[in-house]
Amino acid sequence: MQTFEAIISLLFFVWMLGIAIVSLEVPEHDYRVYQMQLSTDAWRVLYLRGNFEDLSDMQSIEPDLNQIGQVTGLCLFLDGIETTNCRGGIERHDLSISTYRTIIFNHEPKTVRFSMGN
């Protein structure tokens, strides 16, 4: 009789353990740090290519934004949709990271918003 009770107790324990394991949720990864690092790297690439030295036309940056966008698969925006590698359509873009940067535009410092999304 004790063996039968032990088997029932073991089955009950395994059943409860299975329910406890199934009910555990794995936390979602937070990719914001990686996205911020990718945004910073994209900005450094633009900066090191010399695009912000006495900038007189924001459209001159778009070819470099297109190259970065092809490699990363992301949309990059400089001051909203004024300068971007993701033109077209009226659908909205999901921005994941936005930072404010200072550039020299027409011989004056100007603060622009550099955003990354998909």
Backbone torsions as a table, in degrees:
resi	resn	phi	psi	omega
1	MET	NA	-37.6	179.3
2	GLN	-66.3	-33.5	177.8
3	THR	-65.4	-41.7	178.6
4	PHE	-63.6	-41.8	177.8
5	GLU	-65.5	-37.5	179.0
6	ALA	-66.9	-39.5	178.6
7	ILE	-65.5	-43.3	178.6
8	ILE	-64.1	-41.8	178.3
9	SER	-63.2	-41.9	178.5
10	LEU	-63.7	-44.2	178.2
11	LEU	-61.8	-41.8	178.4
12	PHE	-63.3	-43.1	179.0
13	PHE	-62.5	-45.5	179.6
14	VAL	-64.3	-39.8	178.3
15	TRP	-62.5	-47.0	179.5
16	MET	-66.3	-37.6	177.4
17	LEU	-64.5	-40.5	177.0
18	GLY	-62.1	-42.9	178.1
19	ILE	-63.9	-41.3	-179.7
20	ALA	-65.3	-41.1	-179.1
21	ILE	-68.8	-40.5	-179.9
22	VAL	-67.0	-32.9	-176.7
23	SER	-78.6	-12.4	177.8
24	LEU	-71.0	135.8	179.1
25	GLU	-109.1	137.1	176.5
26	VAL	-82.8	127.5	-179.9
27	PRO	-65.8	144.7	178.5
28	GLU	-72.5	146.8	177.5
29	HIS	-73.9	142.5	176.7
30	ASP	-101.7	109.5	-174.5
31	TYR	-93.2	6.8	-175.6
32	ARG	-62.8	-36.4	179.8
33	VAL	-65.1	-42.6	179.0
34	TYR	-67.0	-38.2	178.1
35	GLN	-66.3	-38.9	177.5
36	MET	-65.1	-40.4	178.2
37	GLN	-65.7	-40.6	177.9
38	LEU	-64.5	-39.6	176.7
39	SER	-64.0	-42.6	178.0
40	THR	-64.2	-40.3	178.5
41	ASP	-64.8	-40.6	178.3
42	ALA	-63.4	-41.3	178.5
43	TRP	-63.8	-41.1	179.1
44	ARG	-62.9	-39.5	178.0
45	VAL	-61.0	-46.2	178.5
46	LEU	-62.4	-41.7	-178.2
47	TYR	-66.8	-44.0	-177.2
48	LEU	-71.5	-22.8	175.8
49	ARG	-75.4	-7.0	175.8
50	GLY	83.2	22.7	-176.8
51	ASN	-75.3	-15.8	-173.4
52	PHE	-106.8	12.4	177.0
53	GLU	-85.3	108.2	179.3
54	ASP	52.3	57.5	-179.0
55	LEU	-71.7	127.6	179.6
56	SER	-115.4	-14.7	180.0
57	ASP	-141.8	118.1	-178.5
58	MET	-65.1	-26.0	-178.4
59	GLN	-67.6	-19.1	-178.8
60	SER	-69.3	-14.7	179.9
61	ILE	-84.2	-21.1	-173.0
62	GLU	-56.7	-38.3	177.2
63	PRO	-60.0	-39.7	177.7
64	ASP	-69.8	-37.3	175.3
65	LEU	-62.5	-37.9	177.9
66	ASN	-63.5	-41.4	178.5
67	GLN	-64.7	-44.2	179.1
68	ILE	-64.8	-40.4	178.9
69	GLY	-64.4	-35.9	177.8
70	GLN	-67.1	-37.6	-179.3
71	VAL	-73.0	-42.9	-175.1
72	THR	-91.1	-23.9	-176.3
73	GLY	77.5	17.4	-177.5
74	LEU	-115.0	161.7	174.7
75	CYS	-95.9	133.3	178.2
76	LEU	-116.8	137.3	-176.7
77	PHE	-129.0	136.4	175.1
78	LEU	-121.0	113.8	-173.6
79	ASP	58.4	56.9	179.5
80	GLY	72.6	-138.8	-178.4
81	ILE	-93.1	10.5	178.2
82	GLU	-61.3	-45.8	178.0
83	THR	-129.9	115.8	-176.9
84	THR	-154.7	164.0	173.2
85	ASN	-101.8	1.9	-178.8
86	CYS	-119.1	73.9	177.4
87	ARG	-90.1	157.2	171.3
88	GLY	112.4	142.3	175.0
89	GLY	73.8	167.3	178.4
90	ILE	-107.2	3.6	-179.3
91	GLU	-69.4	150.9	-176.5
92	ARG	-82.1	149.0	177.8
93	HIS	-101.0	142.8	178.9
94	ASP	-89.9	108.4	-180.0
95	LEU	-84.5	131.8	178.9
96	SER	-105.0	-31.8	-178.3
97	ILE	-138.8	136.4	172.8
98	SER	-137.0	131.1	176.3
99	THR	-133.0	156.1	178.1
100	TYR	-103.3	130.9	-178.7
101	ARG	-128.5	156.6	178.8
102	THR	-110.1	129.8	177.4
103	ILE	-128.3	167.4	174.4
104	ILE	-97.8	114.6	-177.7
105	PHE	-125.1	118.6	-176.6
106	ASN	53.6	48.2	176.1
107	HIS	65.9	16.8	178.1
108	GLU	-134.2	145.5	175.7
109	PRO	-68.8	137.9	-179.9
110	LYS	-138.1	134.8	176.3
111	THR	-90.9	126.2	-179.5
112	VAL	-123.1	155.8	177.4
113	ARG	-98.6	122.3	177.7
114	PHE	-104.3	118.2	-175.3
115	SER	-123.2	153.6	178.5
116	MET	-133.4	140.0	179.7
117	GLY	-163.8	-161.0	177.7
118	ASN	-137.2	NA	NA
